[in-house]
Amino acid sequence: MNNKKSPQISLHIPPKMWHQFHHTLLDARTNNEEVIGFLFCKCHQVSKQKIRYLPQSWVVPSPDCYERQSASELVMKQQFHEYLLETFLEKEQLDVVHIHTHSDRHKPEFSCVDDLYESAYAKFLSSHFKKKPRLISGVFDETFQHSQFRIWDRKGKSFESINCTQSWFELTQEANRDWTELMFARQQVFGEGVQKQLGELTVALIGCGGIGSIFAELLGRLGVKKWILIDPDRLESVNLNRLPAATQEMADQQWHKVHYVKHLIKRIYATGSAVKAIPASIADAAARQEVAAADLIVVATDNHSSRQVAQELALAYMRPLVCLGTHIDMQPNNTPRMYCRVTVPPLGGGWCLMCGNIINLHRAALESAANEINHLAAKVGYVEGISNPAVFWLNSLCASTGVGIIHSMLSGFLNVDNGLDWVYEFPGSNWLKADTNYLGTSGCYFCGG
């Protein structure tokens, strides 16, 4: 008897991509005929028990691409079909998702025709391409309100249902869990569904210092219990004025910052939390693998190289990213000018921290260089030798704004499909909100712009 559990398979489509894709599908329908669209995906093996398909490109055929198109039948022209196969499966080695509509408003079911066609097509893909791409299929009603998705085996003999999400967070809600915890009673105004999602959210926090620790404390008390903490540094006395509940004893014992933040979470949840503390740089391969499996990446570091790695991971594995940072400088009249910044690039690309000039790639390269090179750069003034000034209240303002944005994303009352970049300036008390339409860079090496 084989008790081996099948891996959980999901398809995660960025909301902006889905909006463009499904509206193009609707526009392609002139009467009441069926329409089809294609998503081309890379496969991410999150773990032994979880596989995620991430769309890289999409295509919706125009009417002249069909040999036949009606309410009951779709046949693509051979030349167009060969173009898709050569471009996306042979050259780019991606897997394919077929999405088609049924011309009614009831919950859609795959038809016998769908079964026969997809079975033969799954077998064809496996036998004609070296990578043996998988076929995923989805069927929607004509309003795009209801759907079913499935993935075929490579022999075209069987399939299994999979989950498809078109949101920022790919979350599943655990059954049989008591969500009536008294500590969240005053958050009921946001809805039970939001509280469940907070409880299921796995957050990868890169940087557990002045901003990251406050962020973890705030988001933890909102209901987030699953954490991956990454930071190679240890506590020092100079940190104690900015880290909640940190003590001189912890600094004397040289606690790793990740273990200190884990301590903060465990103070909130003596049981029921899952916190993985990794006292390493985000450049560490094991740390990167853990981050790629998270639902949300938050980077709260004071260096450009770690932000660059975080952004690259977010793009590679299509994970939501929130970047937190502060800055203090002195004006000519010797009065301080202080800023905090919260940036959320669009999920799946469009613009990123690099093409938006939020990361200085020159600084990032120097920070990640070998010690000898970094030392030489510092001597000639390319790298600052004095730690940036910081105060608790400014870090708190940045962290709490980041938590508020995440809560708003989950609640649905803040649309961040195009990303956001907010800067707060003090003492002027100005909120500067960038027009994200100008943040993209055409042909950005990292996200494609």
Contacts in CASP RR format, 6 or more apart in sequence:
PFRMAT RR
TARGET T0000
AUTHOR 0000-0000-0000
METHOD contacts of the structure
MODEL  1
MNNKKSPQISLHIPPKMWHQFHHTLLDARTNNEEVIGFLFCKCHQVSKQK
IRYLPQSWVVPSPDCYERQSASELVMKQQFHEYLLETFLEKEQLDVVHIH
THSDRHKPEFSCVDDLYESAYAKFLSSHFKKKPRLISGVFDETFQHSQFR
IWDRKGKSFESINCTQSWFELTQEANRDWTELMFARQQVFGEGVQKQLGE
LTVALIGCGGIGSIFAELLGRLGVKKWILIDPDRLESVNLNRLPAATQEM
ADQQWHKVHYVKHLIKRIYATGSAVKAIPASIADAAARQEVAAADLIVVA
TDNHSSRQVAQELALAYMRPLVCLGTHIDMQPNNTPRMYCRVTVPPLGGG
WCLMCGNIINLHRAALESAANEINHLAAKVGYVEGISNPAVFWLNSLCAS
TGVGIIHSMLSGFLNVDNGLDWVYEFPGSNWLKADTNYLGTSGCYFCGG
5 49 0 8 1.000
6 160 0 8 1.000
7 48 0 8 1.000
7 49 0 8 1.000
7 50 0 8 1.000
7 51 0 8 1.000
8 49 0 8 1.000
8 50 0 8 1.000
8 51 0 8 1.000
8 163 0 8 1.000
9 50 0 8 1.000
9 51 0 8 1.000
9 52 0 8 1.000
9 53 0 8 1.000
9 151 0 8 1.000
9 160 0 8 1.000
9 162 0 8 1.000
9 163 0 8 1.000
10 50 0 8 1.000
10 51 0 8 1.000
10 52 0 8 1.000
10 53 0 8 1.000
10 162 0 8 1.000
10 163 0 8 1.000
10 164 0 8 1.000
10 165 0 8 1.000
10 170 0 8 1.000
11 39 0 8 1.000
11 41 0 8 1.000
11 52 0 8 1.000
11 53 0 8 1.000
11 55 0 8 1.000
11 97 0 8 1.000
11 136 0 8 1.000
11 149 0 8 1.000
11 162 0 8 1.000
11 163 0 8 1.000
11 164 0 8 1.000
11 165 0 8 1.000
12 52 0 8 1.000
12 53 0 8 1.000
12 54 0 8 1.000
12 164 0 8 1.000
12 165 0 8 1.000
12 170 0 8 1.000
12 318 0 8 1.000
13 21 0 8 1.000
13 39 0 8 1.000
13 55 0 8 1.000
13 164 0 8 1.000
13 165 0 8 1.000
13 166 0 8 1.000
14 55 0 8 1.000
14 166 0 8 1.000
14 168 0 8 1.000
14 318 0 8 1.000
14 346 0 8 1.000
14 347 0 8 1.000
14 348 0 8 1.000
14 349 0 8 1.000
15 166 0 8 1.000
15 167 0 8 1.000
15 168 0 8 1.000
15 347 0 8 1.000
15 417 0 8 1.000
16 346 0 8 1.000
16 347 0 8 1.000
16 348 0 8 1.000
16 417 0 8 1.000
16 418 0 8 1.000
17 55 0 8 1.000
17 58 0 8 1.000
17 348 0 8 1.000
18 166 0 8 1.000
19 417 0 8 1.000
20 58 0 8 1.000
21 37 0 8 1.000
21 39 0 8 1.000
21 58 0 8 1.000
21 60 0 8 1.000
22 144 0 8 1.000
24 60 0 8 1.000
25 35 0 8 1.000
25 37 0 8 1.000
25 60 0 8 1.000
25 99 0 8 1.000
25 101 0 8 1.000
25 144 0 8 1.000
26 35 0 8 1.000
26 144 0 8 1.000
28 35 0 8 1.000
28 60 0 8 1.000
28 61 0 8 1.000
28 62 0 8 1.000
28 63 0 8 1.000
29 35 0 8 1.000
29 101 0 8 1.000
30 63 0 8 1.000
32 71 0 8 1.000
32 103 0 8 1.000
32 142 0 8 1.000
33 69 0 8 1.000
33 70 0 8 1.000
33 71 0 8 1.000
33 103 0 8 1.000
34 69 0 8 1.000
34 70 0 8 1.000
34 71 0 8 1.000
34 72 0 8 1.000
34 73 0 8 1.000
34 74 0 8 1.000
34 100 0 8 1.000
34 101 0 8 1.000
34 102 0 8 1.000
34 103 0 8 1.000
35 60 0 8 1.000
35 69 0 8 1.000
35 74 0 8 1.000
35 100 0 8 1.000
35 101 0 8 1.000
36 61 0 8 1.000
36 74 0 8 1.000
36 76 0 8 1.000
36 98 0 8 1.000
36 99 0 8 1.000
36 100 0 8 1.000
36 101 0 8 1.000
37 58 0 8 1.000
37 59 0 8 1.000
37 60 0 8 1.000
37 61 0 8 1.000
37 98 0 8 1.000
37 99 0 8 1.000
37 100 0 8 1.000
38 58 0 8 1.000
38 59 0 8 1.000
38 60 0 8 1.000
38 84 0 8 1.000
38 88 0 8 1.000
38 96 0 8 1.000
38 97 0 8 1.000
38 98 0 8 1.000
38 99 0 8 1.000
39 55 0 8 1.000
39 57 0 8 1.000
39 58 0 8 1.000
39 96 0 8 1.000
39 97 0 8 1.000
39 99 0 8 1.000
40 55 0 8 1.000
40 56 0 8 1.000
40 57 0 8 1.000
40 58 0 8 1.000
40 59 0 8 1.000
40 88 0 8 1.000
40 89 0 8 1.000
40 92 0 8 1.000
40 94 0 8 1.000
40 95 0 8 1.000
40 96 0 8 1.000
40 97 0 8 1.000
41 53 0 8 1.000
41 54 0 8 1.000
41 55 0 8 1.000
41 56 0 8 1.000
41 94 0 8 1.000
41 95 0 8 1.000
41 96 0 8 1.000
41 97 0 8 1.000
41 136 0 8 1.000
42 53 0 8 1.000
42 54 0 8 1.000
42 56 0 8 1.000
42 94 0 8 1.000
42 95 0 8 1.000
43 51 0 8 1.000
43 52 0 8 1.000
43 53 0 8 1.000
43 54 0 8 1.000
43 95 0 8 1.000
43 134 0 8 1.000
44 51 0 8 1.000
44 52 0 8 1.000
44 53 0 8 1.000
44 54 0 8 1.000
44 292 0 8 1.000
44 317 0 8 1.000
45 51 0 8 1.000
46 52 0 8 1.000
46 292 0 8 1.000
46 293 0 8 1.000
47 293 0 8 1.000
50 293 0 8 1.000
52 170 0 8 1.000
52 317 0 8 1.000
53 95 0 8 1.000
53 97 0 8 1.000
53 136 0 8 1.000
54 317 0 8 1.000
54 318 0 8 1.000
55 97 0 8 1.000
56 92 0 8 1.000
56 94 0 8 1.000
57 88 0 8 1.000
57 92 0 8 1.000
57 94 0 8 1.000
59 84 0 8 1.000
59 88 0 8 1.000
61 76 0 8 1.000
61 80 0 8 1.000
63 69 0 8 1.000
65 76 0 8 1.000
65 77 0 8 1.000
65 80 0 8 1.000
66 74 0 8 1.000
66 75 0 8 1.000
66 76 0 8 1.000
66 77 0 8 1.000
67 75 0 8 1.000
67 76 0 8 1.000
67 77 0 8 1.000
67 78 0 8 1.000
68 74 0 8 1.000
68 75 0 8 1.000
69 75 0 8 1.000
71 103 0 8 1.000
72 113 0 8 1.000
73 113 0 8 1.000
74 100 0 8 1.000
85 129 0 8 1.000
88 94 0 8 1.000
88 96 0 8 1.000
89 96 0 8 1.000
89 125 0 8 1.000
89 129 0 8 1.000
89 131 0 8 1.000
89 133 0 8 1.000
90 129 0 8 1.000
93 131 0 8 1.000
93 133 0 8 1.000
94 133 0 8 1.000
95 133 0 8 1.000
95 134 0 8 1.000
95 135 0 8 1.000
95 136 0 8 1.000
96 125 0 8 1.000
96 133 0 8 1.000
96 134 0 8 1.000
96 135 0 8 1.000
96 136 0 8 1.000
97 135 0 8 1.000
97 136 0 8 1.000
97 137 0 8 1.000
97 138 0 8 1.000
98 118 0 8 1.000
98 121 0 8 1.000
98 135 0 8 1.000
98 136 0 8 1.000
98 137 0 8 1.000
98 138 0 8 1.000
99 137 0 8 1.000
99 138 0 8 1.000
99 139 0 8 1.000
99 140 0 8 1.000
100 114 0 8 1.000
100 137 0 8 1.000
100 138 0 8 1.000
100 139 0 8 1.000
100 140 0 8 1.000
101 108 0 8 1.000
101 139 0 8 1.000
101 140 0 8 1.000
101 141 0 8 1.000
101 142 0 8 1.000
101 144 0 8 1.000
102 108 0 8 1.000
102 111 0 8 1.000
102 139 0 8 1.000
102 140 0 8 1.000
102 141 0 8 1.000
102 142 0 8 1.000
103 142 0 8 1.000
104 141 0 8 1.000
104 142 0 8 1.000
105 141 0 8 1.000
105 142 0 8 1.000
105 143 0 8 1.000
105 145 0 8 1.000
106 141 0 8 1.000
106 146 0 8 1.000
107 141 0 8 1.000
107 146 0 8 1.000
108 139 0 8 1.000
108 140 0 8 1.000
108 141 0 8 1.000
108 146 0 8 1.000
108 147 0 8 1.000
108 148 0 8 1.000
109 139 0 8 1.000
109 148 0 8 1.000
110 118 0 8 1.000
110 137 0 8 1.000
110 139 0 8 1.000
110 148 0 8 1.000
110 150 0 8 1.000
114 137 0 8 1.000
114 139 0 8 1.000
118 135 0 8 1.000
118 137 0 8 1.000
118 152 0 8 1.000
118 156 0 8 1.000
118 159 0 8 1.000
119 152 0 8 1.000
119 156 0 8 1.000
119 157 0 8 1.000
120 156 0 8 1.000
121 135 0 8 1.000
122 134 0 8 1.000
122 135 0 8 1.000
122 152 0 8 1.000
122 153 0 8 1.000
122 154 0 8 1.000
122 155 0 8 1.000
122 156 0 8 1.000
123 154 0 8 1.000
123 155 0 8 1.000
123 156 0 8 1.000
125 132 0 8 1.000
125 133 0 8 1.000
125 134 0 8 1.000
125 135 0 8 1.000
125 154 0 8 1.000
126 132 0 8 1.000
126 133 0 8 1.000
126 154 0 8 1.000
126 155 0 8 1.000
126 156 0 8 1.000
132 154 0 8 1.000
134 151 0 8 1.000
134 152 0 8 1.000
134 154 0 8 1.000
135 151 0 8 1.000
135 152 0 8 1.000
136 149 0 8 1.000
136 150 0 8 1.000
136 151 0 8 1.000
136 152 0 8 1.000
136 162 0 8 1.000
137 149 0 8 1.000
137 150 0 8 1.000
137 151 0 8 1.000
137 152 0 8 1.000
138 147 0 8 1.000
138 148 0 8 1.000
138 149 0 8 1.000
138 150 0 8 1.000
138 164 0 8 1.000
139 147 0 8 1.000
139 148 0 8 1.000
140 146 0 8 1.000
140 147 0 8 1.000
141 147 0 8 1.000
147 164 0 8 1.000
148 161 0 8 1.000
149 161 0 8 1.000
149 162 0 8 1.000
149 163 0 8 1.000
149 164 0 8 1.000
150 159 0 8 1.000
150 160 0 8 1.000
150 161 0 8 1.000
150 162 0 8 1.000
151 159 0 8 1.000
151 160 0 8 1.000
151 162 0 8 1.000
152 158 0 8 1.000
152 159 0 8 1.000
153 159 0 8 1.000
163 172 0 8 1.000
165 171 0 8 1.000
168 320 0 8 1.000
168 347 0 8 1.000
168 409 0 8 1.000
168 416 0 8 1.000
169 197 0 8 1.000
169 201 0 8 1.000
169 295 0 8 1.000
169 296 0 8 1.000
169 320 0 8 1.000
169 409 0 8 1.000
169 410 0 8 1.000
170 295 0 8 1.000
171 197 0 8 1.000
171 200 0 8 1.000
171 201 0 8 1.000
171 295 0 8 1.000
172 200 0 8 1.000
173 193 0 8 1.000
173 196 0 8 1.000
173 197 0 8 1.000
173 200 0 8 1.000
174 200 0 8 1.000
177 196 0 8 1.000
179 192 0 8 1.000
179 195 0 8 1.000
179 196 0 8 1.000
184 195 0 8 1.000
184 223 0 8 1.000
187 194 0 8 1.000
187 195 0 8 1.000
187 222 0 8 1.000
188 195 0 8 1.000
190 407 0 8 1.000
190 411 0 8 1.000
191 411 0 8 1.000
194 407 0 8 1.000
194 410 0 8 1.000
194 411 0 8 1.000
195 223 0 8 1.000
197 410 0 8 1.000
198 222 0 8 1.000
198 223 0 8 1.000
198 224 0 8 1.000
198 407 0 8 1.000
198 410 0 8 1.000
199 223 0 8 1.000
199 224 0 8 1.000
199 225 0 8 1.000
199 226 0 8 1.000
200 226 0 8 1.000
200 295 0 8 1.000
201 224 0 8 1.000
201 226 0 8 1.000
201 295 0 8 1.000
201 296 0 8 1.000
201 410 0 8 1.000
202 226 0 8 1.000
202 227 0 8 1.000
202 228 0 8 1.000
202 293 0 8 1.000
202 294 0 8 1.000
202 295 0 8 1.000
202 296 0 8 1.000
203 219 0 8 1.000
203 224 0 8 1.000
203 226 0 8 1.000
203 227 0 8 1.000
203 228 0 8 1.000
203 294 0 8 1.000
203 295 0 8 1.000
203 296 0 8 1.000
203 298 0 8 1.000
204 227 0 8 1.000
204 228 0 8 1.000
204 230 0 8 1.000
204 290 0 8 1.000
204 291 0 8 1.000
204 294 0 8 1.000
204 296 0 8 1.000
204 297 0 8 1.000
204 298 0 8 1.000
204 319 0 8 1.000
205 212 0 8 1.000
205 215 0 8 1.000
205 216 0 8 1.000
205 227 0 8 1.000
205 228 0 8 1.000
205 229 0 8 1.000
205 230 0 8 1.000
205 261 0 8 1.000
205 298 0 8 1.000
205 300 0 8 1.000
206 230 0 8 1.000
206 231 0 8 1.000
206 282 0 8 1.000
206 291 0 8 1.000
206 297 0 8 1.000
206 298 0 8 1.000
206 299 0 8 1.000
206 300 0 8 1.000
206 301 0 8 1.000
206 306 0 8 1.000
206 310 0 8 1.000
207 229 0 8 1.000
207 230 0 8 1.000
207 231 0 8 1.000
207 257 0 8 1.000
207 299 0 8 1.000
207 300 0 8 1.000
207 301 0 8 1.000
207 306 0 8 1.000
208 216 0 8 1.000
208 229 0 8 1.000
208 230 0 8 1.000
208 231 0 8 1.000
208 233 0 8 1.000
208 257 0 8 1.000
208 258 0 8 1.000
208 260 0 8 1.000
208 261 0 8 1.000
208 300 0 8 1.000
209 231 0 8 1.000
209 233 0 8 1.000
209 239 0 8 1.000
209 242 0 8 1.000
209 243 0 8 1.000
209 257 0 8 1.000
209 261 0 8 1.000
209 300 0 8 1.000
210 239 0 8 1.000
210 242 0 8 1.000
210 243 0 8 1.000
210 300 0 8 1.000
210 390 0 8 1.000
210 392 0 8 1.000
210 395 0 8 1.000
211 300 0 8 1.000
211 324 0 8 1.000
211 325 0 8 1.000
211 326 0 8 1.000
211 395 0 8 1.000
211 398 0 8 1.000
211 399 0 8 1.000
212 261 0 8 1.000
212 298 0 8 1.000
212 300 0 8 1.000
212 324 0 8 1.000
212 395 0 8 1.000
212 399 0 8 1.000
213 242 0 8 1.000
213 243 0 8 1.000
213 244 0 8 1.000
213 246 0 8 1.000
213 257 0 8 1.000
213 260 0 8 1.000
213 261 0 8 1.000
213 264 0 8 1.000
214 242 0 8 1.000
214 244 0 8 1.000
214 392 0 8 1.000
214 395 0 8 1.000
214 396 0 8 1.000
214 399 0 8 1.000
214 400 0 8 1.000
215 298 0 8 1.000
215 300 0 8 1.000
215 324 0 8 1.000
215 399 0 8 1.000
215 402 0 8 1.000
215 403 0 8 1.000
216 227 0 8 1.000
216 229 0 8 1.000
216 261 0 8 1.000
216 264 0 8 1.000
216 265 0 8 1.000
217 244 0 8 1.000
217 264 0 8 1.000
217 268 0 8 1.000
218 399 0 8 1.000
218 400 0 8 1.000
218 403 0 8 1.000
219 403 0 8 1.000
219 406 0 8 1.000
220 265 0 8 1.000
220 268 0 8 1.000
221 268 0 8 1.000
222 403 0 8 1.000
222 407 0 8 1.000
225 265 0 8 1.000
225 269 0 8 1.000
225 272 0 8 1.000
225 273 0 8 1.000
225 274 0 8 1.000
226 273 0 8 1.000
226 274 0 8 1.000
226 275 0 8 1.000
227 261 0 8 1.000
227 262 0 8 1.000
227 265 0 8 1.000
227 273 0 8 1.000
227 274 0 8 1.000
227 275 0 8 1.000
227 276 0 8 1.000
228 276 0 8 1.000
228 278 0 8 1.000
228 290 0 8 1.000
228 291 0 8 1.000
228 294 0 8 1.000
229 258 0 8 1.000
229 261 0 8 1.000
229 262 0 8 1.000
229 275 0 8 1.000
229 276 0 8 1.000
229 277 0 8 1.000
229 278 0 8 1.000
230 258 0 8 1.000
230 278 0 8 1.000
230 280 0 8 1.000
230 281 0 8 1.000
230 282 0 8 1.000
230 287 0 8 1.000
230 290 0 8 1.000
230 291 0 8 1.000
231 256 0 8 1.000
231 257 0 8 1.000
231 258 0 8 1.000
231 261 0 8 1.000
231 279 0 8 1.000
231 301 0 8 1.000
232 256 0 8 1.000
232 279 0 8 1.000
232 280 0 8 1.000
232 281 0 8 1.000
233 256 0 8 1.000
233 257 0 8 1.000
234 254 0 8 1.000
234 255 0 8 1.000
234 256 0 8 1.000
234 257 0 8 1.000
235 243 0 8 1.000
235 246 0 8 1.000
235 250 0 8 1.000
235 251 0 8 1.000
235 254 0 8 1.000
235 255 0 8 1.000
235 256 0 8 1.000
235 257 0 8 1.000
235 260 0 8 1.000
236 251 0 8 1.000
237 248 0 8 1.000
237 251 0 8 1.000
239 246 0 8 1.000
239 251 0 8 1.000
239 257 0 8 1.000
240 246 0 8 1.000
240 247 0 8 1.000
240 248 0 8 1.000
240 251 0 8 1.000
241 392 0 8 1.000
242 390 0 8 1.000
242 391 0 8 1.000
242 392 0 8 1.000
242 395 0 8 1.000
243 260 0 8 1.000
244 264 0 8 1.000
245 263 0 8 1.000
245 264 0 8 1.000
245 267 0 8 1.000
246 260 0 8 1.000
250 260 0 8 1.000
256 277 0 8 1.000
256 279 0 8 1.000
257 279 0 8 1.000
258 277 0 8 1.000
258 278 0 8 1.000
258 279 0 8 1.000
259 277 0 8 1.000
259 279 0 8 1.000
261 277 0 8 1.000
262 275 0 8 1.000
262 277 0 8 1.000
265 273 0 8 1.000
265 275 0 8 1.000
266 273 0 8 1.000
266 275 0 8 1.000
276 290 0 8 1.000
278 284 0 8 1.000
278 286 0 8 1.000
278 287 0 8 1.000
278 290 0 8 1.000
280 286 0 8 1.000
280 287 0 8 1.000
281 287 0 8 1.000
281 306 0 8 1.000
282 288 0 8 1.000
282 291 0 8 1.000
282 306 0 8 1.000
282 309 0 8 1.000
282 310 0 8 1.000
282 313 0 8 1.000
283 305 0 8 1.000
283 306 0 8 1.000
283 309 0 8 1.000
283 368 0 8 1.000
288 309 0 8 1.000
288 313 0 8 1.000
291 297 0 8 1.000
291 310 0 8 1.000
291 313 0 8 1.000
291 319 0 8 1.000
292 313 0 8 1.000
292 316 0 8 1.000
292 317 0 8 1.000
292 319 0 8 1.000
294 319 0 8 1.000
295 319 0 8 1.000
295 320 0 8 1.000
296 319 0 8 1.000
296 320 0 8 1.000
296 321 0 8 1.000
296 322 0 8 1.000
296 406 0 8 1.000
297 310 0 8 1.000
297 313 0 8 1.000
297 314 0 8 1.000
297 319 0 8 1.000
297 320 0 8 1.000
297 321 0 8 1.000
297 322 0 8 1.000
298 321 0 8 1.000
298 322 0 8 1.000
298 323 0 8 1.000
298 324 0 8 1.000
299 306 0 8 1.000
299 307 0 8 1.000
299 310 0 8 1.000
299 311 0 8 1.000
299 321 0 8 1.000
299 322 0 8 1.000
299 323 0 8 1.000
299 324 0 8 1.000
300 324 0 8 1.000
300 325 0 8 1.000
300 399 0 8 1.000
301 307 0 8 1.000
302 325 0 8 1.000
302 388 0 8 1.000
303 363 0 8 1.000
303 364 0 8 1.000
303 367 0 8 1.000
304 359 0 8 1.000
304 360 0 8 1.000
304 361 0 8 1.000
304 363 0 8 1.000
304 364 0 8 1.000
304 367 0 8 1.000
305 363 0 8 1.000
305 364 0 8 1.000
305 365 0 8 1.000
305 367 0 8 1.000
305 368 0 8 1.000
307 323 0 8 1.000
307 353 0 8 1.000
307 358 0 8 1.000
307 359 0 8 1.000
307 364 0 8 1.000
308 353 0 8 1.000
308 354 0 8 1.000
308 359 0 8 1.000
308 361 0 8 1.000
308 364 0 8 1.000
310 321 0 8 1.000
310 323 0 8 1.000
311 321 0 8 1.000
311 323 0 8 1.000
311 345 0 8 1.000
311 352 0 8 1.000
311 353 0 8 1.000
311 354 0 8 1.000
311 359 0 8 1.000
311 446 0 8 1.000
312 446 0 8 1.000
313 319 0 8 1.000
314 320 0 8 1.000
314 321 0 8 1.000
314 345 0 8 1.000
315 348 0 8 1.000
315 349 0 8 1.000
315 352 0 8 1.000
315 446 0 8 1.000
315 447 0 8 1.000
318 347 0 8 1.000
318 348 0 8 1.000
320 344 0 8 1.000
320 347 0 8 1.000
320 409 0 8 1.000
321 344 0 8 1.000
321 345 0 8 1.000
321 353 0 8 1.000
322 342 0 8 1.000
322 343 0 8 1.000
322 344 0 8 1.000
322 402 0 8 1.000
322 405 0 8 1.000
322 406 0 8 1.000
323 341 0 8 1.000
323 342 0 8 1.000
323 343 0 8 1.000
323 344 0 8 1.000
323 345 0 8 1.000
323 353 0 8 1.000
323 358 0 8 1.000
324 340 0 8 1.000
324 341 0 8 1.000
324 342 0 8 1.000
324 398 0 8 1.000
324 399 0 8 1.000
324 402 0 8 1.000
325 340 0 8 1.000
325 341 0 8 1.000
325 342 0 8 1.000
325 398 0 8 1.000
326 338 0 8 1.000
326 339 0 8 1.000
326 340 0 8 1.000
326 341 0 8 1.000
326 390 0 8 1.000
326 394 0 8 1.000
326 395 0 8 1.000
326 398 0 8 1.000
327 338 0 8 1.000
327 339 0 8 1.000
327 340 0 8 1.000
327 341 0 8 1.000
327 388 0 8 1.000
328 336 0 8 1.000
328 337 0 8 1.000
328 338 0 8 1.000
328 339 0 8 1.000
328 388 0 8 1.000
328 389 0 8 1.000
328 390 0 8 1.000
328 391 0 8 1.000
328 394 0 8 1.000
329 336 0 8 1.000
329 337 0 8 1.000
330 336 0 8 1.000
330 337 0 8 1.000
331 337 0 8 1.000
335 427 0 8 1.000
337 425 0 8 1.000
337 426 0 8 1.000
337 427 0 8 1.000
338 391 0 8 1.000
338 394 0 8 1.000
338 425 0 8 1.000
338 426 0 8 1.000
338 427 0 8 1.000
339 423 0 8 1.000
339 424 0 8 1.000
339 425 0 8 1.000
339 426 0 8 1.000
340 394 0 8 1.000
340 395 0 8 1.000
340 397 0 8 1.000
340 398 0 8 1.000
340 401 0 8 1.000
340 423 0 8 1.000
340 424 0 8 1.000
341 358 0 8 1.000
341 398 0 8 1.000
341 421 0 8 1.000
341 422 0 8 1.000
341 423 0 8 1.000
341 424 0 8 1.000
342 398 0 8 1.000
342 401 0 8 1.000
342 402 0 8 1.000
342 405 0 8 1.000
342 420 0 8 1.000
342 421 0 8 1.000
342 422 0 8 1.000
343 353 0 8 1.000
343 358 0 8 1.000
343 420 0 8 1.000
343 421 0 8 1.000
343 422 0 8 1.000
344 405 0 8 1.000
344 409 0 8 1.000
344 416 0 8 1.000
344 419 0 8 1.000
344 420 0 8 1.000
344 421 0 8 1.000
345 351 0 8 1.000
345 352 0 8 1.000
345 353 0 8 1.000
345 419 0 8 1.000
345 447 0 8 1.000
346 416 0 8 1.000
346 417 0 8 1.000
346 418 0 8 1.000
346 419 0 8 1.000
346 436 0 8 1.000
347 417 0 8 1.000
348 447 0 8 1.000
349 447 0 8 1.000
349 448 0 8 1.000
349 449 0 8 1.000
350 440 0 8 1.000
350 447 0 8 1.000
350 448 0 8 1.000
350 449 0 8 1.000
351 419 0 8 1.000
351 436 0 8 1.000
351 439 0 8 1.000
351 440 0 8 1.000
351 441 0 8 1.000
351 444 0 8 1.000
351 447 0 8 1.000
351 449 0 8 1.000
352 444 0 8 1.000
352 446 0 8 1.000
352 447 0 8 1.000
352 449 0 8 1.000
353 359 0 8 1.000
354 361 0 8 1.000
354 444 0 8 1.000
354 445 0 8 1.000
354 446 0 8 1.000
354 447 0 8 1.000
355 439 0 8 1.000
355 440 0 8 1.000
355 441 0 8 1.000
355 443 0 8 1.000
355 444 0 8 1.000
355 446 0 8 1.000
355 447 0 8 1.000
355 448 0 8 1.000
355 449 0 8 1.000
356 421 0 8 1.000
356 439 0 8 1.000
356 440 0 8 1.000
356 441 0 8 1.000
358 421 0 8 1.000
363 383 0 8 1.000
366 373 0 8 1.000
366 374 0 8 1.000
366 377 0 8 1.000
366 382 0 8 1.000
366 383 0 8 1.000
367 374 0 8 1.000
367 383 0 8 1.000
369 377 0 8 1.000
374 383 0 8 1.000
377 383 0 8 1.000
378 385 0 8 1.000
394 426 0 8 1.000
397 424 0 8 1.000
398 424 0 8 1.000
401 422 0 8 1.000
401 424 0 8 1.000
405 414 0 8 1.000
405 416 0 8 1.000
405 420 0 8 1.000
405 422 0 8 1.000
408 414 0 8 1.000
409 416 0 8 1.000
418 436 0 8 1.000
418 437 0 8 1.000
419 436 0 8 1.000
420 433 0 8 1.000
420 434 0 8 1.000
420 436 0 8 1.000
421 433 0 8 1.000
421 434 0 8 1.000
421 436 0 8 1.000
421 439 0 8 1.000
422 431 0 8 1.000
422 432 0 8 1.000
422 433 0 8 1.000
422 434 0 8 1.000
423 431 0 8 1.000
423 432 0 8 1.000
423 433 0 8 1.000
423 434 0 8 1.000
424 430 0 8 1.000
424 431 0 8 1.000
424 432 0 8 1.000
425 432 0 8 1.000
440 449 0 8 1.000
441 449 0 8 1.000
442 449 0 8 1.000
443 449 0 8 1.000
END
